[in-house]
Amino acid sequence: MKELTASIVLYNNPEEVKELVELFQGVELNKFLYLIDNSEKTNKDHFVSFENVDYQFTGKNLGYGKGHNLAIEKARNLSKYHIILNPDISFEKGEIEKIYRFMEENSQYGHVMPRIIYPDGELQKLCKLLPTPMDMIRRRFGRRLTSGIESNYELPEFKYNKVMEIPNLSGCFMFFRTSVLVELGGFDPRFFMYFEDVDLTRRSFNKSKSIFYPEATIIHKFRKESYKSKKMLYIHSKSAIQYFNKWGWFFDKERKRINNLVLEQIKTKG
């Protein structure tokens, strides 16, 4: 059995993905990488020189979650841990190994996100509560439409310096026990793109604990495509509707319970 597998979904960006594949090749663990290519044409020639890489051209854009699900199914009985990687991720030597050792020492955790930074070193605050519809309106259109409504959604009191159970972690880098990921069924295929990570982390939080781990660092370019493209904004909005249809709009008792639990943790631990 491999110590680690990982998956990357491509969409017309083979050069960027090739850089990440080269980085992953340097991870000092027994590993294997799955490339799921949703591009308009095959990019196989970019990756034939790499060892321990499985390339699959889907012939159509399946979406982020469905693409990774193909790899998760292949990794089912192959690895102890599986990483879901955005193409715009990078990392320094030894950072993946830190996360691996942490998970080996803490069997109670099923899913972990490390500290995520921008290329200039600034912290990305990617630990959040489970969202309400008002939180999404506030983030997308600004405070003027929600003036007078306070929100702890982005956890302003959290200092990102302690291990903490968090129900909403970014999908840019998701380090899972493969057994947990398989038991959860991977991503919900109803989400084409956006909110698939919120949904998966929420389910993982209930099943096996999803946590933030500050001692390892990953670099993420973080493009925010839905803020630049009307098409991506439409996809983002559609996924938000699907998420709230699934879990509840204004009446979601589990969301309230979980969010209160996290806020109490932060208040207690500092």
Secondary structure, DSSP 8 states (H G I E B T S, - for coil): -EEEEEEEEESS-HHHHHHHHHHHHT--SSEEEEEEE-SSS--GGGTTT-SSEEEEE-SS---HHHHHHHHHHHHTTTEEEEEEE-TTEE--TTHHHHHHHHHHH-TT-SEEEEEEE-TTS-B---EE----HHHHHHHHH-GGGGTT----TT-TT--S-S-EE-SEE-TTEEEEEHHHHHHHTSS-TT-SSSSHHHHHHHHHHHHH-EEEEEEEEEEE----GGGT-HHHHHHHHHHHHHHHHHH-SS--HHHHHHHHHHHHHHHHH-
